[in-house]
Amino acid sequence: MKKQPTTIEICGIGFPNKGAELMLIAIKQYMQQHAIRWCMTPKNDYHYRAQYQLWQKSYIDRFGFNFAQPLAMLPWKFRRFFGLLNESQVDIVFDASGFAYGDQWGLKNTQRLAKNVEKWHKQGKKIVLFPQAFGPFELTGHGQLVKDICSKVDLIFARDPDSYSYLINKTDKGNVFLSPDFTPLVTTEVYKTSLAYRDYVCVIPNNKMLTKGDKTEQSHYLEFIVNQVDTALSITDKVVLLSHDGHRDSALIESIQAKISQPVQCLYIESATELKSVIASAKVVISSRFHGLVSALSNGIPIIATGWSHKYRHLLSDYNAQAQLYKSQDKDTAAEHLTKLLNDEQFYYDTAKVLSDKGQDHKQKVEQMWAKIEDLIQLEDSTL
């Protein structure tokens, strides 16, 4: 019988969020030298998974019941026609959730992970939690759930010092490491879109600022973004609103359009790599999306940032750019900084140089993360 390739399940990727998609691309690009069969539990329309050649795991959890169990009982010769893999065929699990485990989300996500980790550990699978934000875990029972997870996971990468501190006292296995977001290694081609929008001011709003931020943030956020767009428009006509989460930010973008001094172009880009390419060719990026900021910073593009969790503060700290993380009520200070970036060439060059140098440090740390993962899973190079 022909030996089946190593099968890796990727968890935590939520389409159409482009940050999540970039994490999937980063994993697949880095490991393309290995013969791997990738799979994912079906959570979205098939066309999202099809473009990345992801097999379907025969598991659809609803109310604690696997509705795909009848499909799992089909013989392999039939399941492979439909791209279906059973739990027993998965060798390694990569969790790339971004930010899903912490009190802000309640216990549900962590409970589900703890249940799955218990099962995967008994089955002898290797389990890696990729760089992501964690915590805090102050809700009753939350800390114990995390301890149970840490005791059975092989590698856990916390994306920032706060997340690391929430985890490090939950295990004595030496399996928790500090490592930044891993999407800067994603390579992109030069797209017509990125050429068309070169040197634009890219504005990337985030609807979570209206739901997850504190009350002051929520009440001032729309005004902040409108003010930044109008400030940019007073200096240049090269301004574009960019969606980083499919059409889920469309209502917010429409609200911004209704309040700014003149309409600007809006881009809804399907390809995550094309979106990253547009961001990397920008003049300045004004972003409330974490991975929008990562794509800008790692390419030396100056930013104006707002954020709703500790992950933003630590990302900007890694780039010596923490002063560019603004509260929504600080619109005038942010506008002054934006004006200086667009009008003062030397200031712009000096800012971009610091970011570019820090971007190289960031990429080196990601390589170190991958070295630990390679040591764990020990796959042979091969071509599919």
GIQUI-V917986 format. One record per pair of residues at least 24 apart in sequence whose C-alpha atoms are under 7 Angstrom apart, sorted by the first residue. I is the first residue (numbers start at 1). GAP is how many residues later the second one is. Records with the same first field share a line. If there is no record, write none. Layout:
# GIQUI-V917986
I: GAP  GAP
This chain:
# GIQUI-V917986
5: 30  31  32
6: 29  30  31  85
7: 29  30  31  82  83  84  85
8: 28  29  30  31  82  83  84  85
9: 29  30  31  81  83  84  85
10: 29  30  83  84  85
11: 29  83  84  85  86
12: 83  84  85
13: 83  84
15: 29  33
16: 229  230
17: 227  228  229
18: 226  227  254
19: 272
21: 251
22: 161  250
23: 73  160
25: 161
26: 157  159  160
33: 348  349  350
34: 345  346  347  348  349
35: 347  348  349
55: 28  29  30
56: 27  28  29
57: 27  28  29
58: 26  27  28
91: 34  35
92: 33  34  35
93: 32  33  34  35
94: 33  34  35  36
95: 33  34  35
96: 33  34
97: 35
98: 34  35
99: 33  34  35
101: 33  34
102: 32  33  34  35
103: 32  33  34  35  36
107: 35
110: 35
111: 34
114: 31  34  35
117: 32  35
121: 31
126: 28
127: 26  27  28
128: 25  26  27  28
129: 26  27  28
130: 26  27
131: 26  27  28  48  49  50  51
132: 25  26  27  49
133: 25  26  27  30  178
134: 24  29
135: 28  31
136: 30
146: 24
147: 24
160: 151  154
179: 186  187  190
180: 182  186
182: 184
184: 111  114  179
185: 178
188: 85  89
190: 87
191: 83
193: 85
194: 83  84  87
197: 81
198: 83  84
199: 82  83  84
200: 38  39  40  82  83  84
201: 37  38  39  81  82  83  84
202: 37  38  39  40  77  80  82  83  84
203: 37  38  39  82  83  84
204: 37  38  39  40  82  83  84  85
205: 82  83  84
206: 43  82  83
207: 42  45
209: 98  99
212: 96
213: 95
217: 110  111
220: 108  109
221: 107
222: 34
224: 104  105  107
226: 30  33  34
227: 104
228: 107
229: 31
230: 30  31
231: 104
239: 25
240: 24  25  26
241: 24  25  26
242: 24  25  26
243: 24  25
297: 58  62
298: 57  58  61
299: 57  60
300: 52  53  55  56
301: 51
302: 49  50
304: 30
319: 36  39
